[in-house]
């Protein structure tokens, strides 16, 4: 008799759900996302990948330490582009990684990168990069040089199409990741 591990069972559930569930079914308790778990040898979650149940696309990934604490969360858009990454300490706070940033966001127009912002452990932007339509770096701003031009924040707001990127609030991202792992 062959025994299947948890990952294989979850994969079979994904396959069965896709085969036996009519697309567009609406009911109480509707499945909106599917998850694929990988576990540490002691049984705690090592990685949780969350997929959209209707399209099968990857929506997010959560990476956990051996202790079970969330260390990193990544989010993806409909095109498969990574749009957010955040690093956490064991207490659920942002933590700067080896490159000096604790969180980063990217925005795309289709597959074209438009802008990228990195944040420190307090959620404050430390570097902002804007890209031309040809994909080349058009402008780079650092937190320390914002005071050189008093209109930098207003100009950035307009460059981003009216989107404010003032601070990174990691609480909602961490809450979503914990829910995904514990559901």
PyMOL commands that set and color helices and strands:
alter all, ss='L'
color gray80, all
select helices_A, chain A and resi 6-20+143-148+152-159+170-182
alter helices_A, ss='H'
color red, helices_A
select strands_A, chain A and resi 33-39+45-52+58-64+70-76+82-87+103-109+112-119+125-131+137-142
alter strands_A, ss='S'
color yellow, strands_A
deselect
rebuild
show_as cartoon
